[in-house]
Amino acid sequence: MISAGDFKNGITLEVDGKVVQIVEFQHVKPGKGAAFVRTKLKDVINGGFIERTFRPTEKFPQARIERVDMQYLYTDGDLYNFMNVENYDQIALNKETIGDSLKFVKENEMVKVCSYNGNVFAIDPPLFVELAITETEPGFKGDTAQGATKPATVETGAQVNVPLFLNEGDVIKIDTRTGEYLSRV
């Protein structure tokens, strides 16, 4: 049990039957009245945000989120197949569970499968991936305006804005959280 007075960013709790993660918190001591804790919570199952206040003495059970390293194998229609590399167990997840978290992940790459009480609710891709550009317009000599970009399609089919000097076949590093180009490899 964690009391509201001991909240820290990133802690996962069960509040009103929902599994939430603390994004922000602030201890408030008004001039009049009792102190309270103002929080911004993220529902880890559906991704929504909730703002709530708690008394510092309120207690909540800590939620146990299990994160397992698994290899993304292949897609079969609307099912995405993953394998635990330690015991070779395989699971298939539907498109609603996956969302667009595999937008920058190639087959046979490692991801983290997040579950709560045995129910998978999210896939965490690696923070950075290296992908080849499969389609982009050629850059023209003289197009050197500062920060100019052009759209490019990478080998997973995702669109990324890249600098003008990059061409098809170039391998680039991408931040999967923002979908931004970082550097050429």
N, C-alpha and C positions, 0 to 999 in steps of 0.2 A: 504494500500500500504506500502510495506517495501522497503527501499532503500538498496542498496548493502553495504553501509557503516554500516548498522545496523544488518548485518547477524549474526546469532548465530546457533550453531549446533542443529539439530532437527527441525528447522522451515520448514514448508511445503509451497511451492510457486507454482505459475503457470508461467512457462518460455517457451516461444515459443509454446504455446498450450499443453505443457506437465506438468503433476503434478510431481514435484521433491521435495526431502527432502535434506537439507544441511547436508552432512556427515562431511566435513572438510572445513574450510575457513581460508584464511590468507590475511591480509592487507599488501600490498607491496608498499614501497615508494622508488623507484629507485633514484639514484643520479641525473640522467637526465630524464626528461619527467614527465608525470603525474602519480599520485598514481593509483593503481588498486587493485581489490580484486580477488584473485585466489581461486576457489572453486572446491570441488568434490561433485557432486550431484548424488543422487540415484533416478532413475525413479520409483515411487511407484507402477505404474501399471504393468510394465514388469520386474522390478528388476534390470535393467541395470544401469551402472555407466557412468557419463559424467563428464569431466573436462572442466571448462570454466572460463574465466576471465571477470570481469565486471568493469565498471567505478563506483566509489563510489556513484555517483549521480543517477544511474539507479534505477528505481522503478519497483516493481513487485507486483501483487495482491497475498495476502495470500490465499492458498487453504484450504478449510474447509473439513477436513477428519473426518468422523463420525465413532466412535468406539462404538459398542453396545455389551453389555454382552449378550451372547446367550448360550443356552444349546445344545450340540451336541446330537441329538436323536439316529439316526440310519443311516445305509447305505442301499440304495435300488438300486442295480445294479451300475450304474455310478453316481447316485445322492446321495448327502450327505444332510441330513435333520437337520435343526436347528430350535430352538424355542426361541423367546423372552420371558423371564420368567415374565416380567412385564405385557405385554398385550396379551400373548399367540399367537402372530402371528408366523406362520411357514414359512420358506423359504427352498427351495431345490437348492443346488449348484452343478455344474458339476465337474468332476475330474480335468479339466484344471484350474479352478479357485482355487481349494483347493491345488493342488500340493501335496507335502509330508508334509504339516504342521500338519496333524492329525496322523502322524506316531506314536506318543507317547500318543495319547488321547483316553481314553476309552469312550464308550457310556455313556451318561448322565452327562458328565463333562462340566464345563463352559469354553467357549472360547470368544475371542473378534473378532467380525466380522467388518472388516474395509471397508467402502464404501466412494465413492466420487460421488456426484450428484446422489445418489440412486443406483449407480453401484458398486456391491461388487467386490473388487479386491484382498483381502487377508484375511486370518484367522490367528489370533495371538493366539497360544496355551498358557496355563499357563507356567511360566518360569520353574517350577519344578514339576515333577509328581512322584507318587509312584506306581510302577508296580511290579507284581510278575513274577519271572522267571518261564517259562513253560518248557524250554528245555535247558540243558547244560551238558557238560561232567563232570563227577565227578573229583574233585581235588585229586591228589595223595599225600600221605605223603612224605615229602622230597622235593616237588616242591615249594621251598620257595625262589626262585631267586627274587631279588628285582624288584618290578613293573611288575611281570609276570601276564599276563591276558589270558583269554580264551573267545571265543565267547559264547553269551547266547541269547536265544530268549525270549522276554517278552510277556505278555499276549495280546498285540496289534499286535504281529507278527513282530515287529521291532528287529533288531540285535544290541546288545550292547556288548562291551568288558568289562568284569568284572574280579575282582581278583579271583585267583584260589580257595580260601576257600568258595566261594558261591556255593550253590546247588539249585536244582529245588525246587520251593515253597518259596524260600526266597524272601522277598519284598525289593526292592531297590529304591533309589531316583535317578532320572535322570534329567540332565539339558537339556531342550528341544531345546535350541539354538544350542548346540554343539553335543548333543546326547551322552554325556559322563556320565559314572557312577559316582555318588557323594558319596553315603554312603549306608549302610544297614539300614533298618528301624526296 
